[in-house]
Amino acid sequence: MLRTEDRWQTGVLSAGHTLESLESLESLDIFLDVSMSAQPKASFCHLCGRLIVGRYFRYANGLVVCASCEAQSPRCARCNTPLAASAPGVRISDGRTIRLCKACEHEVVRCAACNDPILTAWYTFEELPPTAAERRFCPRCVQTRPRCDLCHAPCATPPVMLPDGQFRCALCAADLVNGEAEIRAVYADAVTLFRSIVGELRAAPPLQVGGRRQMGETRRRYAYEAQQAHEINQAHQVNQTIQAGAAGKGGRVTVGPMRVASPQTAP
């Protein structure tokens, strides 16, 4: 919020105009001289330190700046507050240098992929395992970076890439298991934990280790078999319904068996 104030020799008179932009300030046409003999402490610009003469600007955080600094000073990239010319800049991943005021530098959220300050909206993704803090991503990373094949969040640079072409974000890559030996060790631990919960097993389920393409084919085969089982079950229920209706009328109707295609001949 920006407020204009007019100073007289006898003290301070607040005009109380709340302005949305500098253009609406210009339309107020407030230009009053300030006497140097009766200046309160707030009549010095907080940026250049000079005595304020005429119009000045007061921000909601208490910052008071003269008209010259209001027009010429660099701005905070997040809240647009004017900054001192010596304010340090922050270089971001696209090569630009931005400046942030102290408050925004402390409060700003940083992108979990590029670590740049997020100045506008951010995006979140559903986390597979719970995380201590919510990961937030800037629009640029969401639009341009490769996505993790597990959680679909944008990957950092450089992304973790598996031999079969899959991507992993930093969080998912932290628990990544590489190599068949590590996979079988994790599986053995899982079987041991399962036995400790439910008791001894007659036999542990066999473990098959495969790549991304083989996993895709296996999932499609399982999905096809599940669909076929569902259709057979539906046909069986229809058959029972028809037979029950025919028996009530003294007759008998039999629905012939369905032909189940193999995965190789499936459409």
N, C-alpha and C positions, 0 to 999 in steps of 0.2 A: 504494500500500500504506500502511496506517495502523497505527501501533503505539502501544500504551499503555505508559507507564512510571510507576513509583511511586518517589518520592524519599524518602529517610530522612536523618536528620541526619548520618550517617556517609558518605553518598555517594549513588550512583544504583543502583537495582536495576531491571533491565528485566524486566517480566512476560512479554514475548515473545509477546503475543497478537496475531495478525494478524486484522484486522476487515474485514468486507465492507461494513458500514454502521454508521451511528451507533446504530441500534436494537440491534445485537448488542453494541455497547459498553455500552449502558445495562444489559444483562443481566449484565455482569461485576460491577457494583456495587463499583467501586474508588474509594474516597474516602479519601485519606490526606493529613494535614497535612504541610506542609514547614516545617522550621525556617529562619528568616531568618538565623540565625547561621552556617549551613553550606551556603550555596547556591553551586553551581558556575555558570559563566557561562551555560550553556544553560537556566537556570531563568527567563530572561526571555522573555516572549512576543515573537516576531518581528513581530507585527502591531501590538499596542498598546504594547509596550515595558514593560508592568508585570511585577513580580515574580510568578512562577507559584507559587500556593499550592494544593496538592491535585492533582487530576487534570489532565493536559495531553496533547497529541497531537503525535506526531512523524510527518511524512510522508517518503516515500522520497527526496524531493529535499532533505531536511535541514531543512525548515520545521518549527518548533516553535511551537505556538499554545496558548493557555490555553483552558479550557473555555468561557469567555464568548465569545471570538472564534470558536471552533469552531461555536458555536450561532448567532451573530448576524451574522457577516461575510458579505459578498457572495461568490459563488463564480465560479470560472472556468467559462465556458459549455462548455468542451471537456473539461477533465480534472477539474472539480469541486473543485479546490484552493481553500481559503479565501484571500481577497484583502483587502488593506487597504481601509478605507472610502474612501480618497482615490484608489483605483485608477481610471484613466480608462476611460470606456465607449466602445464602438464602435457607431455607429448603422448599422444594416443596411437593406437596401432595403425591407423590409416595415414599417419604422417603429419596430421594437424597438431597444433599446439593450442590448448585451451587453458583458461584461467578459472579458478574457483575461489569463492570467498571462504573464509574460515569456517563458517557454519556449514556450507554445502560440502566442503572438503571433509568435514567430520561426519556428516549424515549421508552422503551419497552412497548408493549401492553400486558395487562393481560387478561387471559381467563375469560369470564363472568360466567363460571360455577365453576371452581376450583380456580380462582384467581391466578394461577401460571403465571409467565412470559412466554410469547409465544416466543420461540427462533427461530422458522422456519416459516412455513406457518400457516395461520389461516383460519377459515371458518366463513361465515356469513349466516344468514337465513332471509327470507322475513318476516318482522315484520307485524303483523296484525294491531295494532295501531302504528302511527309514534312514534319514540323514540328520545329523545334529543341527544343521542350519539349512534353510531353503536355498536351493541354487536358483539364481536369476540370470537371465541372458538378455543381451541387448538385441534390438531388431536386426542390426547388421549381421550378427553372428547367426541368428535364426535363418536369415535369408541366404547366406553365402557359404557357411561352413558345412562340411560333411556331417552326417548324423550318426550317432552311435546306433548300432544294429540291435542293441538290447533295450535301452531306455529312450532312444530317439532324440536325445538332447544333442545340441551342437558340440562338436569335438574341438579341443584346443589345438593350437599349432605348435609342433606338428602332431597330427592325430596318430593314435596307436592303430596300426593296420595289421591284421592277421594274414597269414600266408594265403588263405582262401579269399581274400578281398574284403573281409568284414572290418568295420571300424568299431573302435571302443573309445568312449570318453574316459577322462582321467579317473572318475569314480568307479566305473565298471572295470577298467583295466587294473585297478588296485587289487582285485581278487581274481585276476585272470590266471587260469591254469594252462600251462604250455606243455605239450608233449604227452604221449600216451602213458608214460610211467606215472606222471603226476595225476593224470585223470584216474587211473586205476587205484592210486593211493587214496584219493578223495573218495572214490566209490567204496573202497574197503572200509574207510572210517564211517561212511554213511550206513553201511550194512551192520557194522558193529553197534552203532548207536540205535538203529532200528531194533536189533535183537535185544538190546538192554531194555527197550520199552515194551515190546510185545512178546518176548520170549524167543526160544530157539526156532529157527526156520528149518523146514525139511531140506530146502536147497535155495541158495541165493539166486535171484534172477540173473541171467547172463548179461554181461555188459558188452555192448557193441560200440566201438569208437569209430566215428566217421567224420568226414568233412562237411562243409556247408551244403554242397550239392547233394550228398548222400542223405543228410538230414532232411532236406526238402523233399526228396523222393520218398523217404520213409513216412514223413508226415502226410504226404498226399495219399500214399497207400493206406495208411491207417484211416484217413478221412473217408476214402472210397469204401473200405470194408465196413466202416461204421454206418455209412449211408445204405449199403446193401443190406446189412443186418436190420436196419430200421424198416426198409421196404419189405423184407421178408416177414417181419413181425406184423406189419400192417396187413399184409396179404393173409396171414394166418388168422388175424382177428376178423377180417372180412369173411373168410371161409367159415369160421365158427358162427358168425352172425347169420349167414345164409342157410347153413345147415340147421340151426335152431329154428329159423322161420319155416323151412321146408318140413321139418319134423312135426311142427304144430299143425301142418296141413296134411299130414300122412304121407309125404313124399320125401325124397332125399336128393340133394344137389351136392355135387362135389366139384370144387374148384381145383383145376389141375395145378401141379407144382410149377413154380416160376423158374426160369432159367437164369442163373447168376453168372454174369460174364466175369472173366478173370481180369485182374488189373491191366494185363497186357492188351486185352481187347476192349477195355472200357473206353467209352467215348471221351 
